[in-house]
Amino acid sequence: SSANAPVRLSFTENSWVEVRDRNGNVLFSQIGVVGSDKAIDGSPPFSLVIGNAKGVKVIHRGVPVDLTPHLRGDVARLTLE
C-alpha cells in the first residue's frame, strides 16, 4: 500500500522526477506539481533523477533525504536502497 511505500516525494515547487527500480523499469516519470505528494513502491534499489531538486522533499523509509551531496546544478541523481 502507499502508506508503506519506501519512497515518498513531496513537491514544494514544480519539479520533474524520474524513478526507476532495480531492473531499470520506470516507476514514475513526470512533473510533480507544487503541493502534491507521490508514494513510490517497487523493488529497490531505486534510482532517482530530480530536476529542480530544491523543490522536492524525498522521504526514504520515513527518513528525510538530504539531496545536497547529490546535486549537479539543480539536478539531483541518487540511489536509495
C-alpha positions in Angstrom: 0.0 0.0 0.0 1.1 3.6 -0.5 1.1 4.0 3.3 4.1 1.6 3.5 5.8 2.8 0.3 9.6 3.0 0.8 9.9 6.3 -1.1 7.7 9.4 -0.8 8.1 12.6 -2.7 6.6 15.9 -1.6 6.7 18.8 -4.1 7.1 22.3 -2.8 7.8 23.5 -6.3 7.0 22.1 -9.7 9.8 19.6 -10.3 10.5 16.8 -12.8 11.3 13.4 -11.3 12.1 10.0 -12.7 12.3 6.9 -10.5 13.5 3.5 -11.7 13.6 0.2 -9.9 16.4 -2.3 -9.6 15.6 -3.6 -13.1 15.6 -0.1 -14.7 11.8 -0.1 -15.0 10.4 3.4 -14.8 8.1 3.6 -11.8 7.4 7.4 -12.0 8.4 9.9 -14.7 6.6 13.2 -14.7 6.4 16.7 -13.4 5.3 16.7 -9.8 3.1 19.7 -9.2 3.6 22.0 -6.3 1.6 20.9 -3.2 1.4 17.3 -4.4 2.8 14.1 -2.9 3.7 10.8 -4.5 4.3 7.4 -2.9 6.6 5.1 -4.8 6.7 1.3 -4.3 8.7 -1.3 -6.1 11.9 -3.3 -6.0 14.9 -1.4 -4.5 17.4 -0.1 -5.1 15.6 2.9 -6.6 17.4 5.2 -9.0 16.2 8.8 -8.8 16.8 11.8 -11.1 15.2 15.0 -9.7 15.1 18.3 -11.6 14.7 21.5 -9.6 15.7 19.4 -6.7 15.3 22.2 -4.2 11.5 21.9 -4.9 11.3 18.2 -3.8 11.4 16.6 -0.4 12.4 13.0 -0.5 11.4 10.6 2.4 13.1 7.2 2.3 11.7 4.7 4.8 10.4 7.5 7.0 13.7 9.5 7.0 14.2 12.7 5.0 17.0 12.5 2.4 19.5 15.4 2.1 19.8 15.9 -1.7 22.6 18.4 -1.4 25.5 15.9 -1.8 23.8 14.5 -5.0 23.3 17.9 -6.7 24.9 18.9 -10.0 23.4 22.4 -10.7 19.8 22.0 -9.8 19.5 18.3 -10.7 20.0 15.5 -8.1 20.9 11.9 -9.0 20.9 9.3 -6.3 20.2 5.7 -5.5 18.1 4.6 -2.5 18.3 1.1 -1.2 
